[in-house]
Amino acid sequence: MFALEKAFTISFNGSMNIETAIIEAIQGALGNLLATVGGADVAAHLQKAARLEALRKQPLLTPDDVSELYHIPVSTLSTWRSRAKGPNYTKLEGSIFYTSAQIEKWIAANEVKIRR
């Protein structure tokens, strides 16, 4: 079995869409190939890129996901929520979630215009 077929067989599960599974399989196969030829750092970066790409496609993001994607510390998100600041969020059965649209709308609303 080719490395890509094997990676796809291992990584695909019913909870992700086929496009995400294919991207992850390709990136995983490339990562494995690079790791075998001494590119462990490149492989790690590819795996992180695959994770971030998968997160971007998720409808709901946890505070940990937001922190990873947007480089906003989880503690900052928590502080903002307690002070009614920061991006809007959704609370479902006690769990906090954000959407990329909520985060990006908040970022755009806080843009500082530079006069030149």
PyRosetta script that sets phi, psi and omega in degrees:
from pyrosetta import init, pose_from_sequence

init()
pose = pose_from_sequence("MFALEKAFTISFNGSMNIETAIIEAIQGALGNLLATVGGADVAAHLQKAARLEALRKQPLLTPDDVSELYHIPVSTLSTWRSRAKGPNYTKLEGSIFYTSAQIEKWIAANEVKIRR")
pose.set_psi(1, 135.2)
pose.set_omega(1, 178.2)
pose.set_phi(2, -66.8)
pose.set_psi(2, 153.8)
pose.set_omega(2, -178.6)
pose.set_phi(3, -57.6)
pose.set_psi(3, -41.0)
pose.set_omega(3, -178.9)
pose.set_phi(4, -64.8)
pose.set_psi(4, -44.2)
pose.set_omega(4, 178.5)
pose.set_phi(5, -62.2)
pose.set_psi(5, -42.6)
pose.set_omega(5, -180.0)
pose.set_phi(6, -64.4)
pose.set_psi(6, -45.0)
pose.set_omega(6, 179.6)
pose.set_phi(7, -61.9)
pose.set_psi(7, -41.4)
pose.set_omega(7, -179.8)
pose.set_phi(8, -65.6)
pose.set_psi(8, -42.9)
pose.set_omega(8, 179.6)
pose.set_phi(9, -61.5)
pose.set_psi(9, -39.7)
pose.set_omega(9, -178.4)
pose.set_phi(10, -74.8)
pose.set_psi(10, -41.0)
pose.set_omega(10, -170.9)
pose.set_phi(11, -85.2)
pose.set_psi(11, -24.0)
pose.set_omega(11, -175.1)
pose.set_phi(12, -77.5)
pose.set_psi(12, 131.5)
pose.set_omega(12, 170.4)
pose.set_phi(13, -139.4)
pose.set_psi(13, 165.7)
pose.set_omega(13, -173.1)
pose.set_phi(14, -65.4)
pose.set_psi(14, -13.3)
pose.set_omega(14, -175.8)
pose.set_phi(15, -85.0)
pose.set_psi(15, -10.1)
pose.set_omega(15, 179.3)
pose.set_phi(16, -114.8)
pose.set_psi(16, 158.3)
pose.set_omega(16, 179.0)
pose.set_phi(17, -79.1)
pose.set_psi(17, 164.4)
pose.set_omega(17, -173.7)
pose.set_phi(18, -65.2)
pose.set_psi(18, -36.0)
pose.set_omega(18, 179.8)
pose.set_phi(19, -62.6)
pose.set_psi(19, -45.5)
pose.set_omega(19, 178.8)
pose.set_phi(20, -63.3)
pose.set_psi(20, -41.0)
pose.set_omega(20, 179.7)
pose.set_phi(21, -62.5)
pose.set_psi(21, -41.5)
pose.set_omega(21, -180.0)
pose.set_phi(22, -66.6)
pose.set_psi(22, -44.9)
pose.set_omega(22, 178.7)
pose.set_phi(23, -59.0)
pose.set_psi(23, -47.3)
pose.set_omega(23, -179.8)
pose.set_phi(24, -63.4)
pose.set_psi(24, -38.0)
pose.set_omega(24, 179.7)
pose.set_phi(25, -65.1)
pose.set_psi(25, -44.3)
pose.set_omega(25, 179.8)
pose.set_phi(26, -64.5)
pose.set_psi(26, -47.0)
pose.set_omega(26, -179.5)
pose.set_phi(27, -64.8)
pose.set_psi(27, -37.5)
pose.set_omega(27, 177.1)
pose.set_phi(28, -64.7)
pose.set_psi(28, -42.9)
pose.set_omega(28, 179.2)
pose.set_phi(29, -65.1)
pose.set_psi(29, -41.9)
pose.set_omega(29, 176.4)
pose.set_phi(30, -63.6)
pose.set_psi(30, -41.0)
pose.set_omega(30, 178.1)
pose.set_phi(31, -61.4)
pose.set_psi(31, -42.9)
pose.set_omega(31, 178.2)
pose.set_phi(32, -64.0)
pose.set_psi(32, -41.8)
pose.set_omega(32, 179.2)
pose.set_phi(33, -63.0)
pose.set_psi(33, -47.5)
pose.set_omega(33, -179.6)
pose.set_phi(34, -64.8)
pose.set_psi(34, -36.9)
pose.set_omega(34, 179.8)
pose.set_phi(35, -64.3)
pose.set_psi(35, -34.0)
pose.set_omega(35, -178.7)
pose.set_phi(36, -73.7)
pose.set_psi(36, -20.3)
pose.set_omega(36, 178.9)
pose.set_phi(37, -106.3)
pose.set_psi(37, 20.5)
pose.set_omega(37, 174.6)
pose.set_phi(38, 91.6)
pose.set_psi(38, 14.1)
pose.set_omega(38, -179.4)
pose.set_phi(39, -103.9)
pose.set_psi(39, 48.7)
pose.set_omega(39, -177.3)
pose.set_phi(40, -58.9)
pose.set_psi(40, -38.5)
pose.set_omega(40, 178.8)
pose.set_phi(41, -64.1)
pose.set_psi(41, -42.1)
pose.set_omega(41, 178.8)
pose.set_phi(42, -64.4)
pose.set_psi(42, -41.8)
pose.set_omega(42, 179.5)
pose.set_phi(43, -61.1)
pose.set_psi(43, -42.2)
pose.set_omega(43, 179.1)
pose.set_phi(44, -63.7)
pose.set_psi(44, -41.2)
pose.set_omega(44, 178.7)
pose.set_phi(45, -65.6)
pose.set_psi(45, -39.0)
pose.set_omega(45, 177.8)
pose.set_phi(46, -64.9)
pose.set_psi(46, -40.1)
pose.set_omega(46, 178.9)
pose.set_phi(47, -65.3)
pose.set_psi(47, -40.7)
pose.set_omega(47, 177.9)
pose.set_phi(48, -65.6)
pose.set_psi(48, -41.2)
pose.set_omega(48, 178.3)
pose.set_phi(49, -61.3)
pose.set_psi(49, -39.8)
pose.set_omega(49, 178.5)
pose.set_phi(50, -64.4)
pose.set_psi(50, -41.9)
pose.set_omega(50, 178.9)
pose.set_phi(51, -63.9)
pose.set_psi(51, -45.1)
pose.set_omega(51, -180.0)
pose.set_phi(52, -63.5)
pose.set_psi(52, -40.0)
pose.set_omega(52, 178.1)
pose.set_phi(53, -63.6)
pose.set_psi(53, -41.1)
pose.set_omega(53, 177.7)
pose.set_phi(54, -65.0)
pose.set_psi(54, -39.8)
pose.set_omega(54, 178.8)
pose.set_phi(55, -63.0)
pose.set_psi(55, -40.4)
pose.set_omega(55, -178.9)
pose.set_phi(56, -59.6)
pose.set_psi(56, -25.4)
pose.set_omega(56, -177.1)
pose.set_phi(57, -91.8)
pose.set_psi(57, -5.2)
pose.set_omega(57, -179.5)
pose.set_phi(58, -75.9)
pose.set_psi(58, 137.6)
pose.set_omega(58, 179.7)
pose.set_phi(59, -69.7)
pose.set_psi(59, -34.9)
pose.set_omega(59, 179.6)
pose.set_phi(60, -123.1)
pose.set_psi(60, 135.4)
pose.set_omega(60, -179.2)
pose.set_phi(61, -115.6)
pose.set_psi(61, 136.3)
pose.set_omega(61, 173.8)
pose.set_phi(62, -78.6)
pose.set_psi(62, 165.6)
pose.set_omega(62, 174.9)
pose.set_phi(63, -56.3)
pose.set_psi(63, -35.8)
pose.set_omega(63, 176.7)
pose.set_phi(64, -63.4)
pose.set_psi(64, -41.1)
pose.set_omega(64, 178.1)
pose.set_phi(65, -63.0)
pose.set_psi(65, -45.0)
pose.set_omega(65, 179.8)
pose.set_phi(66, -61.0)
pose.set_psi(66, -41.6)
pose.set_omega(66, 179.2)
pose.set_phi(67, -60.6)
pose.set_psi(67, -43.8)
pose.set_omega(67, -179.4)
pose.set_phi(68, -68.2)
pose.set_psi(68, -41.0)
pose.set_omega(68, -177.1)
pose.set_phi(69, -76.0)
pose.set_psi(69, -40.6)
pose.set_omega(69, -171.3)
pose.set_phi(70, -112.0)
pose.set_psi(70, 1.4)
pose.set_omega(70, 178.0)
pose.set_phi(71, 59.4)
pose.set_psi(71, 39.8)
pose.set_omega(71, 174.4)
pose.set_phi(72, -109.6)
pose.set_psi(72, 119.6)
pose.set_omega(72, -178.3)
pose.set_phi(73, -57.3)
pose.set_psi(73, 143.9)
pose.set_omega(73, 178.4)
pose.set_phi(74, -57.5)
pose.set_psi(74, -38.9)
pose.set_omega(74, 180.0)
pose.set_phi(75, -64.1)
pose.set_psi(75, -34.8)
pose.set_omega(75, 177.4)
pose.set_phi(76, -66.8)
pose.set_psi(76, -43.6)
pose.set_omega(76, 177.3)
pose.set_phi(77, -59.1)
pose.set_psi(77, -42.8)
pose.set_omega(77, 179.3)
pose.set_phi(78, -63.0)
pose.set_psi(78, -44.8)
pose.set_omega(78, 178.7)
pose.set_phi(79, -61.8)
pose.set_psi(79, -45.0)
pose.set_omega(79, 178.8)
pose.set_phi(80, -59.9)
pose.set_psi(80, -42.8)
pose.set_omega(80, 179.5)
pose.set_phi(81, -61.7)
pose.set_psi(81, -43.1)
pose.set_omega(81, -177.9)
pose.set_phi(82, -68.0)
pose.set_psi(82, -23.0)
pose.set_omega(82, 179.8)
pose.set_phi(83, -103.2)
pose.set_psi(83, 10.3)
pose.set_omega(83, -178.5)
pose.set_phi(84, 55.1)
pose.set_psi(84, 42.2)
pose.set_omega(84, 176.3)
pose.set_phi(85, -122.3)
pose.set_psi(85, 179.7)
pose.set_omega(85, 175.8)
pose.set_phi(86, 78.6)
pose.set_psi(86, -170.1)
pose.set_omega(86, -177.0)
pose.set_phi(87, -71.9)
pose.set_psi(87, 153.1)
pose.set_omega(87, 173.9)
pose.set_phi(88, -62.6)
pose.set_psi(88, 154.4)
pose.set_omega(88, 178.9)
pose.set_phi(89, -143.3)
pose.set_psi(89, 170.2)
pose.set_omega(89, 179.6)
pose.set_phi(90, -119.0)
pose.set_psi(90, 137.4)
pose.set_omega(90, 177.7)
pose.set_phi(91, -115.9)
pose.set_psi(91, 117.6)
pose.set_omega(91, 179.3)
pose.set_phi(92, -120.4)
pose.set_psi(92, 116.2)
pose.set_omega(92, 179.1)
pose.set_phi(93, 48.7)
pose.set_psi(93, 42.1)
pose.set_omega(93, 176.0)
pose.set_phi(94, 87.2)
pose.set_psi(94, -6.1)
pose.set_omega(94, 179.3)
pose.set_phi(95, -101.1)
pose.set_psi(95, 142.7)
pose.set_omega(95, -178.1)
pose.set_phi(96, -95.0)
pose.set_psi(96, 133.5)
pose.set_omega(96, 176.7)
pose.set_phi(97, -137.5)
pose.set_psi(97, 152.0)
pose.set_omega(97, 174.5)
pose.set_phi(98, -125.6)
pose.set_psi(98, 163.2)
pose.set_omega(98, 168.4)
pose.set_phi(99, -115.6)
pose.set_psi(99, 156.4)
pose.set_omega(99, 176.9)
pose.set_phi(100, -59.5)
pose.set_psi(100, -36.4)
pose.set_omega(100, 179.7)
pose.set_phi(101, -62.2)
pose.set_psi(101, -41.6)
pose.set_omega(101, 178.6)
pose.set_phi(102, -62.4)
pose.set_psi(102, -44.8)
pose.set_omega(102, -178.5)
pose.set_phi(103, -65.4)
pose.set_psi(103, -47.8)
pose.set_omega(103, -176.3)
pose.set_phi(104, -68.9)
pose.set_psi(104, -33.0)
pose.set_omega(104, 175.4)
pose.set_phi(105, -64.8)
pose.set_psi(105, -42.8)
pose.set_omega(105, 179.2)
pose.set_phi(106, -64.8)
pose.set_psi(106, -41.7)
pose.set_omega(106, 178.1)
pose.set_phi(107, -61.3)
pose.set_psi(107, -46.6)
pose.set_omega(107, -179.5)
pose.set_phi(108, -62.8)
pose.set_psi(108, -38.6)
pose.set_omega(108, -179.8)
pose.set_phi(109, -67.4)
pose.set_psi(109, -20.7)
pose.set_omega(109, -178.4)
pose.set_phi(110, -103.7)
pose.set_psi(110, 15.1)
pose.set_omega(110, 178.1)
pose.set_phi(111, -66.7)
pose.set_psi(111, 136.5)
pose.set_omega(111, 177.7)
pose.set_phi(112, -100.9)
pose.set_psi(112, 120.9)
pose.set_omega(112, 179.1)
pose.set_phi(113, -83.2)
pose.set_psi(113, 128.7)
pose.set_omega(113, 178.8)
pose.set_phi(114, -96.2)
pose.set_psi(114, 126.4)
pose.set_omega(114, 176.6)
pose.set_phi(115, -86.8)
pose.set_psi(115, 134.4)
pose.set_omega(115, 178.9)
pose.set_phi(116, -126.8)
pose.dump_pdb("model.pdb")
